[in-house]
Amino acid sequence: MPADLAVVGLGHLGLPLAQAAVAARIATVGHDPARARDLAAGRLPCDGDAAALTAADVRRMLAAGFRPTANPAELARVRTAVICAPTPPGADGSPSLAPVIEATRTLAAHLRPHTTVIVESPVPPGTTETALLPLLEEGSGLRAGRDFHLAHAPGRIDAGLRTHPYSATPRVIGGLTPACTESAATFYGRLTDKVVRARGLREAETVHLLETNYRHVNIALVNEMAVLCHDLGVDLWDVIRCAETKPFGFQAFRPGPGVGGHALAQDLTSPHLPTRPLRLVELARQVNHHMPSYVVQRAATLLNEHGKSARGARVLLLGVTYKPDLPDQQGTPADEIATRLMQLGAAVSYHDPYIPSWNVLDRPVPRADSLYEAAADADLTILLQHHRTYDLQGLAVKAQLLLDTRGATPAGAAHRL
């Protein structure tokens, strides 16, 4: 049965798109060999990349006609195909384009004339035109801008936050030609209240670069402020509370144990364009990458101040996901913090209502079943993620020693980052 839309890649970008399309009564097929079987059975894949949705959401989508598949032939005869493959960190820490390249080749082999192809995957500026376009043309025998439309629409998903639903989030569209832009804009106009037209493909790709780096640079600033304020004996959380009352020229960001998530900080060293590195972004990346080791340093200092050594200490980590109230561990700083604590000789355990099992250094980390008993037994409890289910006032009373890296506990109830 033909579909109006094919979503290629059913992870943190593709599934919310498919959900919005199904809600708009668009016949939708989703192609993802790694996840199709679980999704077709109404289950979330175990890799956590679909954490923005629940299993109940998936079952409702299936009931409304959504068809997950591993068969690439299903990509033929659709009006619109959207590439939502991930760009995970590569060996050097920069985004890997391998999944996007594979998804593009798969789509190209089944591309038909008059299809609108849209790339949502986050790629460096120039990638859609100089790397993906040739693959689509070579694999299909069609010409972009003449036989099929090609556009880029940077993904904008704030997973877990109902304050920014899909339909209320403006979408940016940039096409190879004005006709490509309008075709893609027509599609997204069925899903969102506002469509913003960029001048072209590269402008649309660079929107994601700016949005992502804006987040990382500002988090790096408050992370550096956290270290400085601790040295000065200043309550940074109170400083932020006061500063965010300024009605202009300031937006509040808050420090933490590191920066996780799917959107990686990127400089502009693209293989597809003559570019220069963004020095501020590289510095921000260094600052943010240092935070897990700073948390471990603070933990060891706190233990020493209370007559205990990190070696042999029982350390409980609370919340090991990268974002609150989601079972997504992409880039979570908890991995490095646990690794460093173990290397110091600490006995690490964890509690997280969304993560039933967790491995670090290729071995399972013990999971605390009873939160309050575990906190009372641990020499040090470290809050890494503030899930709504945590009663922090109660935890502060039960824990022998509590380090709060999120500034979520009541003032004076814990040691704050």
Secondary structure, 3 states (H helix, E strand, C coil): CCCCEEEECCCCCHHHHHHHHHHCCCCEEEECCCCHHHHHCCCCCCCCCCCCCCHHHHHHHHHCCCEEECCHHHHCCCCEEEECCCCCECCCCCECCHHHHHHHHHHHCCCCCCCEEEECCCCCCCHHHHHHHHHHHHHHCCCECCCEEEEECCCCCCCCCCCCCHHHCCEEEEECCHHHHHHHHHHHCCCCCCEEECCCHHHHHHHHHHHHHHHHHHHHHHHHHHHHHHHHCCCHHHHHHHHCCCCCCCCCCCCCCCCCCCCCCCCCCCCCCCCCCCHHHHHHHHHHHHHHHHHHHHHHHHHHHCCCCCCCCEEEEECCCCCCCCCCCCCCCHHHHHHHHHHCCCEEEEECCCCCCCEECCEECCECCCHHHHHHHCCEEEECCCCCCCCHHHHHHHCCCEEECCCCCCCCCCEEC
